[in-house]
Amino acid sequence: MAKLIALYSKPADPAAFDKYYFSTHVPLAKKIPGLQRYEVSAGSVNTPQGGSPYHLAAILSFDSMEAIQQALGSAEGQATAADLGNFVQAGVELLVFDSKEI
Amino acid sequence: MAKLIALYSKPADPAAFDKYYFSTHVPLAKKIPGLQRYEVSAGSVNTPQGGSPYHLAAILSFDSMEAIQQALGSAEGQATAADLGNFVQAGVELLVFDSKEI
């Protein structure tokens, strides 16, 4: 498998963020070819010690890094990436990597 | 489900890091009660644009945040957390959150 992790920093207006994210961004992202599983945080994103800088975390699973590269290059992937500018208020960190279960 | 994500910053000595991580830290972590799935990055951790500050990413899955809290409080969880000091050269970011598939 391979993963795309998105870590969204805490927005000034969490309600507006959540509304846009779930009603518009997620439906766009779910059209990305090759997407196998889409998991999002439910409730707060914390460290073991307490609060974190992040409002929401998403883990998108694909078959391989090649599949992620194809997904990011697709029209649907490009539209999803472009949509980030419509609702990300305080930054997002995107990480991609091949993964294995151990 | 619930997730614990560990993001390890790039160490000065990646070979030493990897040797300790896979031979000692992973076996310790796999003893943590309630751990359902342990995924690690295979190869480099990148952003869609290129390199990232991270050497390795791990995603540990549990049934719930309650299970993560119990896991972190267990003797095995405490031993795994204490072991971080034995090999983390450049910092690790730990994030915990309840998650749902959408």
N, CA and C atoms of all chains as a GROMACS GRO file, in nm:
protein
  612
    1MET      N    1   0.084  -0.119   0.000
    1MET     CA    2   0.000   0.000   0.000
    1MET      C    3   0.089   0.125   0.000
    2ALA      N    4   0.023   0.239  -0.015
    2ALA     CA    5   0.092   0.367   0.000
    2ALA      C    6  -0.008   0.466   0.060
    3LYS      N    7   0.045   0.565   0.128
    3LYS     CA    8  -0.040   0.658   0.202
    3LYS      C    9  -0.015   0.801   0.160
    4LEU      N   10  -0.122   0.878   0.163
    4LEU     CA   11  -0.113   1.024   0.159
    4LEU      C   12  -0.175   1.072   0.290
    5ILE      N   13  -0.092   1.137   0.373
    5ILE     CA   14  -0.141   1.193   0.499
    5ILE      C   15  -0.153   1.344   0.482
    6ALA      N   16  -0.268   1.398   0.522
    6ALA     CA   17  -0.289   1.543   0.520
    6ALA      C   18  -0.313   1.589   0.663
    7LEU      N   19  -0.231   1.684   0.708
    7LEU     CA   20  -0.243   1.739   0.844
    7LEU      C   21  -0.278   1.886   0.832
    8TYR      N   22  -0.401   1.920   0.870
    8TYR     CA   23  -0.449   2.057   0.857
    8TYR      C   24  -0.429   2.132   0.988
    9SER      N   25  -0.356   2.240   0.982
    9SER     CA   26  -0.336   2.323   1.103
    9SER      C   27  -0.468   2.386   1.146
   10LYS      N   28  -0.477   2.420   1.273
   10LYS     CA   29  -0.601   2.472   1.332
   10LYS      C   30  -0.645   2.600   1.260
   11PRO      N   31  -0.765   2.602   1.202
   11PRO     CA   32  -0.814   2.721   1.134
   11PRO      C   33  -0.874   2.820   1.233
   12ALA      N   34  -0.884   2.946   1.189
   12ALA     CA   35  -0.947   3.048   1.274
   12ALA      C   36  -1.096   3.019   1.289
   13ASP      N   37  -1.157   2.963   1.184
   13ASP     CA   38  -1.301   2.934   1.187
   13ASP      C   39  -1.322   2.785   1.162
   14PRO      N   40  -1.318   2.704   1.268
   14PRO     CA   41  -1.328   2.558   1.249
   14PRO      C   42  -1.461   2.515   1.188
   15ALA      N   43  -1.570   2.584   1.222
   15ALA     CA   44  -1.700   2.544   1.168
   15ALA      C   45  -1.705   2.561   1.017
   16ALA      N   46  -1.652   2.674   0.969
   16ALA     CA   47  -1.649   2.697   0.824
   16ALA      C   48  -1.558   2.595   0.756
   17PHE      N   49  -1.446   2.567   0.820
   17PHE     CA   50  -1.353   2.466   0.766
   17PHE      C   51  -1.424   2.332   0.751
   18ASP      N   52  -1.486   2.288   0.860
   18ASP     CA   53  -1.549   2.155   0.858
   18ASP      C   54  -1.661   2.148   0.755
   19LYS      N   55  -1.740   2.255   0.747
   19LYS     CA   56  -1.851   2.254   0.652
   19LYS      C   57  -1.798   2.236   0.510
   20TYR      N   58  -1.698   2.316   0.475
   20TYR     CA   59  -1.643   2.308   0.339
   20TYR      C   60  -1.573   2.173   0.317
   21TYR      N   61  -1.497   2.132   0.417
   21TYR     CA   62  -1.420   2.008   0.400
   21TYR      C   63  -1.511   1.890   0.370
   22PHE      N   64  -1.614   1.873   0.452
   22PHE     CA   65  -1.697   1.753   0.437
   22PHE      C   66  -1.798   1.764   0.323
   23SER      N   67  -1.844   1.887   0.294
   23SER     CA   68  -1.947   1.900   0.190
   23SER      C   69  -1.888   1.916   0.051
   24THR      N   70  -1.765   1.967   0.039
   24THR     CA   71  -1.709   1.996  -0.093
   24THR      C   72  -1.577   1.924  -0.118
   25HIS      N   73  -1.483   1.935  -0.023
   25HIS     CA   74  -1.350   1.879  -0.050
   25HIS      C   75  -1.352   1.726  -0.054
   26VAL      N   76  -1.416   1.665   0.044
   26VAL     CA   77  -1.418   1.518   0.048
   26VAL      C   78  -1.484   1.459  -0.077
   27PRO      N   79  -1.601   1.511  -0.121
   27PRO     CA   80  -1.659   1.456  -0.245
   27PRO      C   81  -1.566   1.469  -0.365
   28LEU      N   82  -1.490   1.580  -0.373
   28LEU     CA   83  -1.392   1.594  -0.481
   28LEU      C   84  -1.282   1.487  -0.468
   29ALA      N   85  -1.230   1.474  -0.346
   29ALA     CA   86  -1.117   1.381  -0.326
   29ALA      C   87  -1.159   1.237  -0.351
   30LYS      N   88  -1.285   1.206  -0.318
   30LYS     CA   89  -1.328   1.067  -0.335
   30LYS      C   90  -1.340   1.026  -0.482
   31LYS      N   91  -1.335   1.124  -0.572
   31LYS     CA   92  -1.336   1.092  -0.716
   31LYS      C   93  -1.197   1.057  -0.769
   32ILE      N   94  -1.094   1.075  -0.686
   32ILE     CA   95  -0.957   1.052  -0.735
   32ILE      C   96  -0.938   0.905  -0.771
   33PRO      N   97  -0.895   0.878  -0.893
   33PRO     CA   98  -0.878   0.739  -0.934
   33PRO      C   99  -0.770   0.669  -0.851
   34GLY      N  100  -0.799   0.546  -0.811
   34GLY     CA  101  -0.702   0.467  -0.735
   34GLY      C  102  -0.714   0.480  -0.584
   35LEU      N  103  -0.798   0.572  -0.538
   35LEU     CA  104  -0.816   0.587  -0.393
   35LEU      C  105  -0.886   0.463  -0.337
   36GLN      N  106  -0.820   0.399  -0.241
   36GLN     CA  107  -0.873   0.274  -0.186
   36GLN      C  108  -0.946   0.294  -0.053
   37ARG      N  109  -0.899   0.387   0.027
   37ARG     CA  110  -0.960   0.407   0.160
   37ARG      C  111  -0.933   0.550   0.202
   38TYR      N  112  -1.031   0.612   0.266
   38TYR     CA  113  -1.022   0.752   0.306
   38TYR      C  114  -1.064   0.757   0.453
   39GLU      N  115  -0.968   0.783   0.539
   39GLU     CA  116  -0.996   0.793   0.683
   39GLU      C  117  -0.968   0.935   0.730
   40VAL      N  118  -1.054   0.987   0.813
   40VAL     CA  119  -1.032   1.120   0.870
   40VAL      C  120  -1.045   1.113   1.021
   41SER      N  121  -0.980   1.208   1.086
   41SER     CA  122  -0.993   1.217   1.231
   41SER      C  123  -1.136   1.255   1.267
   42ALA      N  124  -1.181   1.201   1.379
   42ALA     CA  125  -1.314   1.232   1.431
   42ALA      C  126  -1.293   1.288   1.571
   43GLY      N  127  -1.315   1.417   1.587
   43GLY     CA  128  -1.279   1.481   1.713
   43GLY      C  129  -1.140   1.538   1.702
   44SER      N  130  -1.084   1.573   1.815
   44SER     CA  131  -0.958   1.648   1.812
   44SER      C  132  -0.838   1.559   1.779
   45VAL      N  133  -0.738   1.624   1.724
   45VAL     CA  134  -0.609   1.560   1.695
   45VAL      C  135  -0.514   1.605   1.805
   46ASN      N  136  -0.468   1.509   1.884
   46ASN     CA  137  -0.385   1.544   1.999
   46ASN      C  138  -0.249   1.477   1.992
   47THR      N  139  -0.161   1.520   2.080
   47THR     CA  140  -0.041   1.443   2.110
   47THR      C  141  -0.072   1.360   2.234
   48PRO      N  142   0.012   1.263   2.267
   48PRO     CA  143  -0.014   1.189   2.392
   48PRO      C  144  -0.016   1.280   2.515
   49GLN      N  145   0.049   1.396   2.504
   49GLN     CA  146   0.054   1.488   2.619
   49GLN      C  147  -0.061   1.589   2.621
   50GLY      N  148  -0.130   1.607   2.510
   50GLY     CA  149  -0.240   1.705   2.508
   50GLY      C  150  -0.262   1.757   2.367
   51GLY      N  151  -0.285   1.887   2.356
   51GLY     CA  152  -0.320   1.946   2.227
   51GLY      C  153  -0.210   1.939   2.124
   52SER      N  154  -0.251   1.948   1.997
   52SER     CA  155  -0.156   1.952   1.885
   52SER      C  156  -0.185   2.075   1.801
   53PRO      N  157  -0.098   2.109   1.707
   53PRO     CA  158  -0.127   2.224   1.618
   53PRO      C  159  -0.232   2.192   1.513
   54TYR      N  160  -0.281   2.067   1.510
   54TYR     CA  161  -0.364   2.025   1.398
   54TYR      C  162  -0.512   2.014   1.434
   55HIS      N  163  -0.594   2.056   1.338
   55HIS     CA  164  -0.739   2.049   1.352
   55HIS      C  165  -0.793   1.916   1.300
   56LEU      N  166  -0.737   1.870   1.190
   56LEU     CA  167  -0.791   1.751   1.124
   56LEU      C  168  -0.678   1.676   1.056
   57ALA      N  169  -0.688   1.545   1.060
   57ALA     CA  170  -0.592   1.459   0.991
   57ALA      C  171  -0.667   1.367   0.898
   58ALA      N  172  -0.613   1.345   0.779
   58ALA     CA  173  -0.672   1.251   0.684
   58ALA      C  174  -0.565   1.154   0.637
   59ILE      N  175  -0.604   1.029   0.622
   59ILE     CA  176  -0.514   0.925   0.570
   59ILE      C  177  -0.581   0.863   0.449
   60LEU      N  178  -0.523   0.885   0.332
   60LEU     CA  179  -0.576   0.828   0.208
   60LEU      C  180  -0.485   0.714   0.165
   61SER      N  181  -0.546   0.598   0.138
   61SER     CA  182  -0.468   0.479   0.103
   61SER      C  183  -0.481   0.447  -0.046
   62PHE      N  184  -0.368   0.413  -0.104
   62PHE     CA  185  -0.360   0.373  -0.245
   62PHE      C  186  -0.279   0.243  -0.253
   63ASP      N  187  -0.280   0.182  -0.371
   63ASP     CA  188  -0.209   0.055  -0.385
   63ASP      C  189  -0.057   0.071  -0.380
   64SER      N  190  -0.006   0.183  -0.427
   64SER     CA  191   0.138   0.200  -0.439
   64SER      C  192   0.170   0.348  -0.457
   65MET      N  193   0.298   0.383  -0.446
   65MET     CA  194   0.339   0.521  -0.474
   65MET      C  195   0.312   0.558  -0.620
   66GLU      N  196   0.325   0.460  -0.709
   66GLU     CA  197   0.293   0.487  -0.850
   66GLU      C  198   0.146   0.528  -0.862
   67ALA      N  199   0.060   0.460  -0.788
   67ALA     CA  200  -0.083   0.494  -0.792
   67ALA      C  201  -0.106   0.635  -0.736
   68ILE      N  202  -0.030   0.672  -0.632
   68ILE     CA  203  -0.043   0.808  -0.578
   68ILE      C  204   0.003   0.910  -0.681
   69GLN      N  205   0.115   0.882  -0.746
   69GLN     CA  206   0.165   0.976  -0.847
   69GLN      C  207   0.066   0.992  -0.961
   70GLN      N  208   0.008   0.881  -1.005
   70GLN     CA  209  -0.095   0.889  -1.110
   70GLN      C  210  -0.217   0.966  -1.060
   71ALA      N  211  -0.255   0.940  -0.933
   71ALA     CA  212  -0.372   1.008  -0.875
   71ALA      C  213  -0.349   1.159  -0.869
   72LEU      N  214  -0.229   1.199  -0.824
   72LEU     CA  215  -0.201   1.342  -0.812
   72LEU      C  216  -0.196   1.409  -0.949
   73GLY      N  217  -0.158   1.334  -1.050
   73GLY     CA  218  -0.149   1.390  -1.184
   73GLY      C  219  -0.280   1.388  -1.260
   74SER      N  220  -0.381   1.318  -1.207
   74SER     CA  221  -0.509   1.308  -1.277
   74SER      C  222  -0.587   1.438  -1.267
   75ALA      N  223  -0.686   1.454  -1.353
   75ALA     CA  224  -0.770   1.574  -1.348
   75ALA      C  225  -0.837   1.585  -1.212
   76GLU      N  226  -0.884   1.473  -1.157
   76GLU     CA  227  -0.951   1.475  -1.027
   76GLU      C  228  -0.853   1.511  -0.916
   77GLY      N  229  -0.731   1.459  -0.925
   77GLY     CA  230  -0.629   1.493  -0.826
   77GLY      C  231  -0.591   1.640  -0.832
   78GLN      N  232  -0.578   1.691  -0.953
   78GLN     CA  233  -0.544   1.832  -0.970
   78GLN      C  234  -0.656   1.922  -0.917
   79ALA      N  235  -0.781   1.881  -0.942
   79ALA     CA  236  -0.895   1.960  -0.892
   79ALA      C  237  -0.898   1.958  -0.739
   80THR      N  238  -0.867   1.843  -0.680
   80THR     CA  239  -0.866   1.832  -0.534
   80THR      C  240  -0.754   1.918  -0.475
   81ALA      N  241  -0.638   1.913  -0.536
   81ALA     CA  242  -0.526   1.994  -0.488
   81ALA      C  243  -0.558   2.143  -0.501
   82ALA      N  244  -0.619   2.182  -0.615
   82ALA     CA  245  -0.652   2.323  -0.635
   82ALA      C  246  -0.757   2.369  -0.534
   83ASP      N  247  -0.844   2.276  -0.493
   83ASP     CA  248  -0.950   2.311  -0.398
   83ASP      C  249  -0.896   2.345  -0.259
   84LEU      N  250  -0.775   2.299  -0.227
   84LEU     CA  251  -0.718   2.330  -0.095
   84LEU      C  252  -0.717   2.481  -0.071
   85GLY      N  253  -0.690   2.556  -0.176
   85GLY     CA  254  -0.685   2.701  -0.162
   85GLY      C  255  -0.818   2.764  -0.127
   86ASN      N  256  -0.926   2.687  -0.143
   86ASN     CA  257  -1.060   2.740  -0.114
   86ASN      C  258  -1.101   2.732   0.032
   87PHE      N  259  -1.029   2.651   0.110
   87PHE     CA  260  -1.076   2.635   0.250
   87PHE      C  261  -0.964   2.624   0.352
   88VAL      N  262  -0.841   2.599   0.309
   88VAL     CA  263  -0.732   2.586   0.407
   88VAL      C  264  -0.698   2.725   0.458
   89GLN      N  265  -0.720   2.745   0.587
   89GLN     CA  266  -0.699   2.877   0.644
   89GLN      C  267  -0.560   2.892   0.706
   90ALA      N  268  -0.503   2.783   0.751
   90ALA     CA  269  -0.381   2.795   0.832
   90ALA      C  270  -0.275   2.693   0.793
   91GLY      N  271  -0.281   2.644   0.670
   91GLY     CA  272  -0.177   2.554   0.625
   91GLY      C  273  -0.214   2.408   0.632
   92VAL      N  274  -0.156   2.332   0.542
   92VAL     CA  275  -0.175   2.187   0.542
   92VAL      C  276  -0.042   2.125   0.505
   93GLU      N  277  -0.010   2.017   0.575
   93GLU     CA  278   0.112   1.941   0.548
   93GLU      C  279   0.069   1.811   0.480
   94LEU      N  280   0.121   1.787   0.360
   94LEU     CA  281   0.090   1.664   0.287
   94LEU      C  282   0.214   1.576   0.282
   95LEU      N  283   0.196   1.450   0.318
   95LEU     CA  284   0.306   1.354   0.315
   95LEU      C  285   0.264   1.232   0.236
   96VAL      N  286   0.352   1.182   0.152
   96VAL     CA  287   0.323   1.062   0.073
   96VAL      C  288   0.436   0.962   0.091
   97PHE      N  289   0.400   0.835   0.102
   97PHE     CA  290   0.503   0.731   0.117
   97PHE      C  291   0.444   0.594   0.089
   98ASP      N  292   0.531   0.507   0.038
   98ASP     CA  293   0.496   0.366   0.031
   98ASP      C  294   0.492   0.313   0.173
   99SER      N  295   0.404   0.218   0.198
   99SER     CA  296   0.393   0.166   0.335
   99SER      C  297   0.381   0.015   0.331
  100LYS      N  298   0.420  -0.044   0.443
  100LYS     CA  299   0.406  -0.189   0.458
  100LYS      C  300   0.355  -0.217   0.597
  101GLU      N  301   0.281  -0.327   0.609
  101GLU     CA  302   0.235  -0.370   0.741
  101GLU      C  303   0.343  -0.460   0.800
  102ILE      N  304   0.374  -0.436   0.927
  102ILE     CA  305   0.481  -0.517   0.988
  102ILE      C  306   0.429  -0.583   1.114
  103MET      N  307  -1.226   0.317   1.455
  103MET     CA  308  -1.083   0.298   1.478
  103MET      C  309  -1.023   0.426   1.536
  104ALA      N  310  -0.898   0.414   1.575
  104ALA     CA  311  -0.822   0.531   1.619
  104ALA      C  312  -0.678   0.508   1.576
  105LYS      N  313  -0.607   0.618   1.558
  105LYS     CA  314  -0.471   0.610   1.503
  105LYS      C  315  -0.372   0.678   1.594
  106LEU      N  316  -0.252   0.624   1.596
  106LEU     CA  317  -0.135   0.692   1.648
  106LEU      C  318  -0.038   0.704   1.531
  107ILE      N  319  -0.009   0.827   1.492
  107ILE     CA  320   0.088   0.852   1.385
  107ILE      C  321   0.217   0.901   1.449
  108ALA      N  322   0.328   0.841   1.408
  108ALA     CA  323   0.460   0.885   1.452
  108ALA      C  324   0.539   0.932   1.331
  109LEU      N  325   0.586   1.056   1.336
  109LEU     CA  326   0.665   1.114   1.227
  109LEU      C  327   0.805   1.143   1.281
  110TYR      N  328   0.902   1.067   1.232
  110TYR     CA  329   1.039   1.082   1.280
  110TYR      C  330   1.117   1.173   1.188
  111SER      N  331   1.172   1.279   1.243
  111SER     CA  332   1.254   1.370   1.163
  111SER      C  333   1.383   1.301   1.119
  112LYS      N  334   1.440   1.352   1.011
  112LYS     CA  335   1.558   1.288   0.951
  112LYS      C  336   1.674   1.282   1.050
  113PRO      N  337   1.723   1.162   1.080
  113PRO     CA  338   1.836   1.149   1.174
  113PRO      C  339   1.968   1.174   1.103
  114ALA      N  340   2.069   1.205   1.183
  114ALA     CA  341   2.204   1.224   1.126
  114ALA      C  342   2.258   1.091   1.073
  115ASP      N  343   2.222   0.981   1.140
  115ASP     CA  344   2.271   0.848   1.100
  115ASP      C  345   2.152   0.758   1.070
  116PRO      N  346   2.102   0.763   0.946
  116PRO     CA  347   1.982   0.686   0.914
  116PRO      C  348   1.999   0.536   0.930
  117ALA      N  349   2.118   0.484   0.900
  117ALA     CA  350   2.139   0.339   0.911
  117ALA      C  351   2.126   0.293   1.055
  118ALA      N  352   2.185   0.370   1.147
  118ALA     CA  353   2.175   0.335   1.289
  118ALA      C  354   2.030   0.346   1.337
  119PHE      N  355   1.963   0.449   1.290
  119PHE     CA  356   1.822   0.466   1.324
  119PHE      C  357   1.742   0.344   1.280
  120ASP      N  358   1.757   0.309   1.152
  120ASP     CA  359   1.676   0.199   1.098
  120ASP      C  360   1.707   0.067   1.170
  121LYS      N  361   1.834   0.044   1.197
  121LYS     CA  362   1.872  -0.081   1.262
  121LYS      C  363   1.803  -0.091   1.399
  122TYR      N  364   1.811   0.017   1.477
  122TYR     CA  365   1.750   0.015   1.610
  122TYR      C  366   1.598   0.008   1.599
  123TYR      N  367   1.545   0.087   1.509
  123TYR     CA  368   1.398   0.094   1.497
  123TYR      C  369   1.339  -0.044   1.468
  124PHE      N  370   1.393  -0.112   1.368
  124PHE     CA  371   1.330  -0.238   1.326
  124PHE      C  372   1.370  -0.356   1.415
  125SER      N  373   1.490  -0.351   1.474
  125SER     CA  374   1.532  -0.466   1.554
  125SER      C  375   1.489  -0.456   1.699
  126THR      N  376   1.468  -0.335   1.750
  126THR     CA  377   1.438  -0.319   1.893
  126THR      C  378   1.306  -0.246   1.917
  127HIS      N  379   1.286  -0.132   1.852
  127HIS     CA  380   1.166  -0.052   1.884
  127HIS      C  381   1.038  -0.120   1.836
  128VAL      N  382   1.038  -0.169   1.714
  128VAL     CA  383   0.917  -0.232   1.661
  128VAL      C  384   0.877  -0.354   1.745
  129PRO      N  385   0.969  -0.444   1.778
  129PRO     CA  386   0.928  -0.557   1.864
  129PRO      C  387   0.869  -0.513   1.997
  130LEU      N  388   0.923  -0.405   2.056
  130LEU     CA  389   0.865  -0.351   2.179
  130LEU      C  390   0.722  -0.301   2.153
  131ALA      N  391   0.707  -0.222   2.047
  131ALA     CA  392   0.577  -0.160   2.018
  131ALA      C  393   0.472  -0.266   1.986
  132LYS      N  394   0.514  -0.374   1.922
  132LYS     CA  395   0.417  -0.476   1.883
  132LYS      C  396   0.359  -0.551   2.003
  133LYS      N  397   0.422  -0.535   2.119
  133LYS     CA  398   0.368  -0.597   2.241
  133LYS      C  399   0.258  -0.513   2.306
  134ILE      N  400   0.238  -0.391   2.256
  134ILE     CA  401   0.142  -0.301   2.320
  134ILE      C  402   0.001  -0.360   2.310
  135PRO      N  403  -0.069  -0.375   2.420
  135PRO     CA  404  -0.203  -0.434   2.415
  135PRO      C  405  -0.299  -0.345   2.337
  136GLY      N  406  -0.379  -0.408   2.253
  136GLY     CA  407  -0.480  -0.335   2.176
  136GLY      C  408  -0.434  -0.292   2.038
  137LEU      N  409  -0.306  -0.308   2.009
  137LEU     CA  410  -0.255  -0.269   1.877
  137LEU      C  411  -0.314  -0.362   1.771
  138GLN      N  412  -0.382  -0.302   1.673
  138GLN     CA  413  -0.451  -0.383   1.571
  138GLN      C  414  -0.371  -0.392   1.441
  139ARG      N  415  -0.301  -0.285   1.408
  139ARG     CA  416  -0.227  -0.285   1.281
  139ARG      C  417  -0.111  -0.187   1.294
  140TYR      N  418   0.002  -0.223   1.236
  140TYR     CA  419   0.124  -0.141   1.246
  140TYR      C  420   0.177  -0.126   1.104
  141GLU      N  421   0.168  -0.005   1.052
  141GLU     CA  422   0.218   0.023   0.918
  141GLU      C  423   0.332   0.123   0.928
  142VAL      N  424   0.435   0.099   0.849
  142VAL     CA  425   0.548   0.194   0.845
  142VAL      C  426   0.578   0.230   0.701
  143SER      N  427   0.638   0.346   0.684
  143SER     CA  428   0.680   0.388   0.551
  143SER      C  429   0.792   0.296   0.502
  144ALA      N  430   0.791   0.271   0.372
  144ALA     CA  431   0.894   0.189   0.308
  144ALA      C  432   0.957   0.278   0.201
  145GLY      N  433   1.080   0.319   0.226
  145GLY     CA  434   1.140   0.419   0.137
  145GLY      C  435   1.116   0.556   0.193
  146SER      N  436   1.140   0.656   0.112
  146SER     CA  437   1.139   0.793   0.163
  146SER      C  438   0.998   0.845   0.187
  147VAL      N  439   0.989   0.939   0.281
  147VAL     CA  440   0.865   1.010   0.312
  147VAL      C  441   0.876   1.146   0.244
  148ASN      N  442   0.788   1.170   0.148
  148ASN     CA  443   0.798   1.293   0.069
  148ASN      C  444   0.672   1.376   0.080
  149THR      N  445   0.681   1.499   0.030
  149THR     CA  446   0.561   1.576   0.000
  149THR      C  447   0.531   1.555  -0.149
  150PRO      N  448   0.413   1.596  -0.195
  150PRO     CA  449   0.388   1.584  -0.339
  150PRO      C  450   0.490   1.661  -0.422
  151GLN      N  451   0.553   1.762  -0.364
  151GLN     CA  452   0.650   1.843  -0.438
  151GLN      C  453   0.793   1.789  -0.430
  152GLY      N  454   0.821   1.704  -0.333
  152GLY     CA  455   0.958   1.654  -0.319
  152GLY      C  456   0.987   1.610  -0.177
  153GLY      N  457   1.104   1.643  -0.126
  153GLY     CA  458   1.147   1.596   0.004
  153GLY      C  459   1.066   1.651   0.120
  154SER      N  460   1.069   1.579   0.230
  154SER     CA  461   1.003   1.623   0.353
  154SER      C  462   1.105   1.623   0.465
  155PRO      N  463   1.070   1.680   0.581
  155PRO     CA  464   1.165   1.676   0.694
  155PRO      C  465   1.172   1.538   0.761
  156TYR      N  466   1.090   1.442   0.713
  156TYR     CA  467   1.075   1.317   0.787
  156TYR      C  468   1.148   1.201   0.721
  157HIS      N  469   1.205   1.118   0.807
  157HIS     CA  470   1.275   0.997   0.762
  157HIS      C  471   1.181   0.878   0.757
  158LEU      N  472   1.092   0.869   0.854
  158LEU     CA  473   1.007   0.751   0.866
  158LEU      C  474   0.874   0.792   0.927
  159ALA      N  475   0.767   0.729   0.878
  159ALA     CA  476   0.633   0.750   0.932
  159ALA      C  477   0.576   0.616   0.972
  160ALA      N  478   0.507   0.614   1.086
  160ALA     CA  479   0.440   0.492   1.130
  160ALA      C  480   0.295   0.525   1.162
  161ILE      N  481   0.206   0.434   1.126
  161ILE     CA  482   0.064   0.448   1.158
  161ILE      C  483   0.022   0.324   1.236
  162LEU      N  484  -0.011   0.346   1.364
  162LEU     CA  485  -0.056   0.236   1.449
  162LEU      C  486  -0.207   0.249   1.468
  163SER      N  487  -0.279   0.140   1.443
  163SER     CA  488  -0.425   0.142   1.452
  163SER      C  489  -0.474   0.068   1.576
  164PHE      N  490  -0.571   0.129   1.640
  164PHE     CA  491  -0.636   0.072   1.759
  164PHE      C  492  -0.787   0.082   1.739
  165ASP      N  493  -0.863   0.016   1.827
  165ASP     CA  494  -1.009   0.017   1.812
  165ASP      C  495  -1.070   0.153   1.842
  166SER      N  496  -1.010   0.229   1.932
  166SER     CA  497  -1.070   0.355   1.979
  166SER      C  498  -0.966   0.438   2.050
  167MET      N  499  -0.998   0.565   2.077
  167MET     CA  500  -0.909   0.649   2.156
  167MET      C  501  -0.893   0.593   2.298
  168GLU      N  502  -0.999   0.533   2.350
  168GLU     CA  503  -0.988   0.472   2.482
  168GLU      C  504  -0.881   0.361   2.479
  169ALA      N  505  -0.882   0.284   2.370
  169ALA     CA  506  -0.781   0.177   2.357
  169ALA      C  507  -0.641   0.236   2.348
  170ILE      N  508  -0.627   0.351   2.278
  170ILE     CA  509  -0.494   0.416   2.272
  170ILE      C  510  -0.452   0.465   2.409
  171GLN      N  511  -0.546   0.524   2.482
  171GLN     CA  512  -0.511   0.574   2.616
  171GLN      C  513  -0.469   0.459   2.708
  172GLN      N  514  -0.542   0.347   2.700
  172GLN     CA  515  -0.504   0.230   2.780
  172GLN      C  516  -0.368   0.177   2.735
  173ALA      N  517  -0.347   0.177   2.602
  173ALA     CA  518  -0.220   0.127   2.549
  173ALA      C  519  -0.103   0.212   2.597
  174LEU      N  520  -0.121   0.345   2.593
  174LEU     CA  521  -0.012   0.434   2.635
  174LEU      C  522   0.015   0.422   2.784
  175GLY      N  523  -0.088   0.387   2.858
  175GLY     CA  524  -0.072   0.374   3.003
  175GLY      C  525  -0.021   0.238   3.047
  176SER      N  526  -0.020   0.142   2.956
  176SER     CA  527   0.022   0.006   2.991
  176SER      C  528   0.174   0.000   3.010
  177ALA      N  529   0.220  -0.105   3.076
  177ALA     CA  530   0.364  -0.123   3.095
  177ALA      C  531   0.435  -0.130   2.959
  178GLU      N  532   0.373  -0.199   2.864
  178GLU     CA  533   0.434  -0.212   2.731
  178GLU      C  534   0.439  -0.077   2.659
  179GLY      N  535   0.331   0.000   2.675
  179GLY     CA  536   0.328   0.133   2.613
  179GLY      C  537   0.431   0.225   2.675
  180GLN      N  538   0.444   0.219   2.806
  180GLN     CA  539   0.543   0.301   2.875
  180GLN      C  540   0.685   0.263   2.834
  181ALA      N  541   0.708   0.134   2.818
  181ALA     CA  542   0.841   0.088   2.777
  181ALA      C  543   0.872   0.134   2.635
  182THR      N  544   0.771   0.130   2.548
  182THR     CA  545   0.790   0.174   2.409
  182THR      C  546   0.817   0.324   2.404
  183ALA      N  547   0.742   0.401   2.483
  183ALA     CA  548   0.763   0.546   2.486
  183ALA      C  549   0.903   0.578   2.541
  184ALA      N  550   0.943   0.506   2.647
  184ALA     CA  551   1.075   0.530   2.706
  184ALA      C  552   1.185   0.495   2.608
  185ASP      N  553   1.160   0.396   2.522
  185ASP     CA  554   1.261   0.354   2.426
  185ASP      C  555   1.289   0.460   2.320
  186LEU      N  556   1.195   0.552   2.298
  186LEU     CA  557   1.218   0.657   2.197
  186LEU      C  558   1.350   0.730   2.224
  187GLY      N  559   1.379   0.751   2.352
  187GLY     CA  560   1.501   0.822   2.389
  187GLY      C  561   1.628   0.748   2.351
  188ASN      N  562   1.615   0.619   2.320
  188ASN     CA  563   1.733   0.538   2.286
  188ASN      C  564   1.775   0.548   2.140
  189PHE      N  565   1.686   0.600   2.053
  189PHE     CA  566   1.723   0.600   1.911
  189PHE      C  567   1.678   0.724   1.834
  190VAL      N  568   1.585   0.803   1.889
  190VAL     CA  569   1.539   0.921   1.816
  190VAL      C  570   1.649   1.026   1.821
  191GLN      N  571   1.702   1.058   1.704
  191GLN     CA  572   1.816   1.151   1.699
  191GLN      C  573   1.770   1.294   1.676
  192ALA      N  574   1.657   1.312   1.608
  192ALA     CA  575   1.621   1.446   1.561
  192ALA      C  576   1.474   1.479   1.584
  193GLY      N  577   1.412   1.413   1.679
  193GLY     CA  578   1.275   1.447   1.713
  193GLY      C  579   1.173   1.355   1.649
  194VAL      N  580   1.062   1.340   1.719
  194VAL     CA  581   0.949   1.262   1.668
  194VAL      C  582   0.822   1.336   1.707
  195GLU      N  583   0.729   1.341   1.612
  195GLU     CA  584   0.598   1.402   1.637
  195GLU      C  585   0.498   1.288   1.648
  196LEU      N  586   0.429   1.282   1.760
  196LEU     CA  587   0.327   1.178   1.782
  196LEU      C  588   0.189   1.243   1.780
  197LEU      N  589   0.099   1.187   1.704
  197LEU     CA  590  -0.038   1.238   1.696
  197LEU      C  591  -0.134   1.123   1.720
  198VAL      N  592  -0.237   1.149   1.798
  198VAL     CA  593  -0.339   1.047   1.826
  198VAL      C  594  -0.477   1.106   1.799
  199PHE      N  595  -0.562   1.024   1.740
  199PHE     CA  596  -0.698   1.071   1.711
  199PHE      C  597  -0.790   0.954   1.680
  200ASP      N  598  -0.917   0.973   1.716
  200ASP     CA  599  -1.021   0.882   1.669
  200ASP      C  600  -1.034   0.902   1.520
  201SER      N  601  -1.066   0.797   1.447
  201SER     CA  602  -1.078   0.810   1.301
  201SER      C  603  -1.200   0.734   1.253
  202LYS      N  604  -1.246   0.778   1.138
  202LYS     CA  605  -1.358   0.708   1.074
  202LYS      C  606  -1.329   0.700   0.926
  203GLU      N  607  -1.381   0.594   0.864
  203GLU     CA  608  -1.369   0.581   0.720
  203GLU      C  609  -1.487   0.653   0.656
  204ILE      N  610  -1.460   0.731   0.553
  204ILE     CA  611  -1.568   0.808   0.491
  204ILE      C  612  -1.574   0.778   0.342
   0.00000   0.00000   0.00000
